[in-house]
Amino acid sequence: MQTGIFIHSTPELDGSIFEKTVIFIAEHNAKGALGFVTNQPYPRGLNELEEFRHVKAFPLLLGGPVDQEHLYFIHRRPELISGGVAVGGGVYLGGDFKTAVDLINNNTLTGRDIKIFIGYCGWDAGELEAEIEEGSWKILEAATLF
């Protein structure tokens, strides 16, 4: 499986926390996979988190049930945000978050450039492939994030 793709939950996952969920796969390797839910807004904005109260209002997404104590981000501006890892399709995972926040504050970055998530979705090696094979997830052929 490659990174930079989207998966959508099937009716097999109805009634679970992943019902009607679209996930962007940002990392996939021998250890497993990591992705972010892209269609569940978080009820608070970045500026409503104590550490970021000085930041202008910016939406957050609930990235998944794992590690909801930390923020993660993906972006399309590697020329402005150093340290990101290329995922595919011009999207980068992570990088210098302080720079990203500064760029949000001065209106250089918008929601068309960066998505910030609380938490993530994770799978051990072979787990996501097994879930796709059993019919819990369907790979979306034409989906966009930005």
N, C-alpha and C positions, 0 to 999 in steps of 0.2 A: 504494500500500500504506500502511496506517496503522500507527502505533506501538501498543504494548500488546497485540500479538497473539503467538501462539505458532506456531512451525512445527516439524514433526517430519520427520526424515529418512526417506526411503523406501528400499526395498531397492536402489535405484540407488546408494546411498552405502555399502552393506555393504562391509566390507573397508577402509574409509577411517577417518580419525579421527572422522568424524561419524556412524559407524554407531550406530543406535538413539539418536539425539540429539534432545532437545527444546530449542529455543532461543526465548527471549523477545526480541522485537524492541523495543528501547528507543529507537531513534532511526532516522528515515528522512527524508531530504531530497534535494535535487538532487545532492548529492555522493555519496550512497549510503546504506548502512544499517549499523547497529551493533546487536548482540544479545549475549545471554549464555546459555551452556549452563546449563540448570537441573537436569539430572539426573545430573551427575557430581561427586560430592563430591571435594574436594581432600584429599590424604592427611594434611595437617597442619591444625591449628586456628589461628585468628588469634593466640592467645597463644604459639604455637610459632614465630612469625616474630620475629626479633631485635628489631625496632623496637617490637613490641607485646607483649613478654614480660611486661609489667605488667598486661595485660588478662586478664580472666577467660576461660576456655575458651569459644570460640565457633566454630561450623563455618564453613568456607570452601567455595566451589564453584569448580571449574575452569571459568571463564567462556568460555574459548576459546584458540586458539593464538596470538593476536596480543597483544603487549605483556604478557607474563607477569611483567614486572618491577613492575607496578603493580596496586593494588587498585581496584576499582570497586564501587559499591553502588547498590541500588534499595531503596526503602522505601515505607511507607504512612503515615508520620507527619510530614507537612509542618508541623504545628503545633509540633513539637519540633525538627525539623531544617531550618534555613533554607538557602536557596540551591538547592534541588532544582528540577528541570525536570519539569513534569507530562508523563507519558507516555500515560496513559489508564487507565481503570478504577481510579482512586484510587492509582496507582503513580507514584512520582517517581524520577528518575534523579539520583544524586549529591546534593551539598549539603555542609554543614559536617561533614566526617568526624570531626574532633576531638570535636564535640558528640555525634555518633553513638556513638563509642567510649565516651565518658563515660556515655551513657545505657545502653549494653550493660553496662558495669561496675557500675552501680547497679541493674541488673535492670529498668529501665524499658522497654528494648527487648528483644525476644526474636526468635527465628527466624520468628515470625508477623508481625513488623513490618519486618524488614530482612533482605536477602540480600547477602552480600559475595562478590565474585568475584575470582579471580586471572585476568587476561587477559580478552579479549573476542573476538567474531567480527565480522569486518568485510567489507563488500562495496562495491565501487565502484558508481557510478551505473548502474542498469539490470542489474547483475550478479545480484542476488538474484531479481529478477523473471524473468530468463532461466532461472535454476536452478529456479524453481518451475514455469515453463512447460515445461521439459524433463523434469520429473517427479522431480527430486532431493529436493524438499521438498513437504510437504503442509501447508496451513494448518489448524490445529486449531481447531475451532469452540467447544468448551467445555473450556477448560483454566484452571487457577488456579495461582498462584505461591505464595500465602500461605495 
